[in-house]
Amino acid sequence: MLTKTVFRTLAAAGLIAVGVVYAVWKLNPGGPGVFRTELADRFFEGYSEQSGRIVRRDQGSDTVSEGQAYGLLLALAQGDAERFRLVWSWTDENLRRNDGLLPWRWDGGIVDEQPAADADVDTAFALLIAGERFGDRTYADEGRRIARAIMQEETEVIDGKRFLVAGPWARSRSIINPSYVFPDAFEMFARATGDQRWHEVLSTGLDAIAQLTSGGKELPPDWARVDAGRVVAIGGPDSQDSPARYGADAPRTLVRLGTSCNERARKIAADLKTAAASDADGTSDSLKLVAVAAAAYASGDEATRDDFIGRLSDEAGATYYGAAWSALGPAFIEGRFVQCD
């Protein structure tokens, strides 16, 4: 187990910034024992190439920055330094902008230079952990570089408050995605870069989710817009007048918040447990199942946590997204990335 003393020693040696000491990361994490490494193996077997490229075989066999970030996180969850190296090497060589952010889509070449903030956040988070876990300062350096670029290009002051927006394209449109709010990552970025604005980004993100969920009474939407001091649920960036949905993105909100070291974030997720469980009744959607499990974990309800983790089936591996979250959800719940002080 890596202690704070070891962290400070590594920091003094220049392997990791002193400010990164936020939580204790373990090579063999503890937690409730819900992570199954075979689910991560199934994701890599079905959707990765030997080069480290993650392929959406069920969606035209393209590659998205989100998928590369999921590959990095799952390699971390398994403690697999070589797999992490391969995924990052392909990403670094094929999916980078000059500012360090990741264009969101590749199909034989970069299709769209616009990055997606969730993939950038997940990637920076994974790199910062890998810098310590695998003893390679270049990973931590790249993580800090991406974190700084996210602050520069993917946050915006709207009505006097700084928000993480969905990407550079969303800055002028005040478009946010609640599932991009990642408390542990934002806290880590603040310490890694020394930029205390990350605390504001976290606070405004949690405020927005609390408003959108009416204090735990309603499930969060996939998309929202900040408008005159209010956060308004919308159907999507290009269909703002259509009904808002708790669809493909929003359940990630419960996973990121419910497994966080931030007490307020966990409380928001815990309050959504009943609504999420009702929505997930009878579903085989792996992300919705692990969202309930994460909310139950936040509330201390081990029985519901284990029930919904147990509902994950082989159907989850039939899609790139399902396979990713059937492995990622339990990894977050078990504490395969951070252990709270």
Buried (B, 14 or more C-beta within 10 A) or exposed (E): EBEEEEBEEBBEEEBBBEBBBBBBBBEEBEBBEBBBBEBBBBBBEBBBEEEBBBBBEBEEEBBBBBBBBBBBBBBBBBBBBEBBBBBBEBBBEBBBBEBBBBBBBBEEEBBEEBBBBBBBBBBBBBBBBBBBBBEBBEBBBBBBBBBBBBBEBBBBEBEEBBBBBBBBBBBEBBBBBBBBBBBBBBBBBBBBBEBEBBBBBBBBBBBBBBBBBEEBEBBBBBBBBBEEEEBBBBBBBEEBEEEBBBBEBBBBBBBBBBBBBBEBBBBBBBBBBBBBBEBBEEEBBBBBBBBBBBBBBBBEBEEBBBBBBEBBEEEBBEBBBBBBBBBBBBBBBBBBBBBBE
